[in-house]
Amino acid sequence: MNHKIVWRKNHDLLCNYIGLWYLCTMLQRDYFIRILQEFMAAVQRFLEKKEKEGKRDVALRDLYRQYIGSYDDLRNLTVEEAIAYARDVWEADRRMSKLEMLAGLWHAEGVYKADPLRTMLLKKAFQLYDYVDTHSGEYSLTRKERMRQIKEMTQAQ
């Protein structure tokens, strides 16, 4: 067989593989972006509902379970432990987004809890948002606004 023909077939296979890999990667990224949007909407609905604290706690646990993992594993971590957990458990391409989700859940819970738990959760959320802001390489107005809100809430006390 002619070497040019073999090379051409291998080249075509490689190009098809790379094209398929790129398409799959883009589809996965689009899917995860939709999950992030769905998560943000779910947290917003959670914050807008006026339920008793017991029902809110159950709803919050459900948000943890649906989007990032076990409430019992993640809620009581320090920021440093959460970052280490993310490195060990979550895929690299979703790590920062999931850390931002965790910060969002800490923020959401901090909004309705009483002090001193409120202040602790809000400070952890701010620190984690700050970490994501510094290390993600993506600028987010929403993240900046949440950080501003948390700063106002913690300074007002």
Secondary structure, 3 states (H helix, E strand, C coil): CCHHHHHHHHHHHHHHHHHHHHHHHHHHHHHHHHHHHHHHHHHHHHHHCCCCHHHHHHHHHHHHHHHCCCHHHHCCCCHHHHHHHHHHHCCCCCHHHHHHHHHHHHHHHHHHCCCCHHHHHHHHHHHHHHHHHHHCCCCCHHHHHHHHHHHHHHHCC
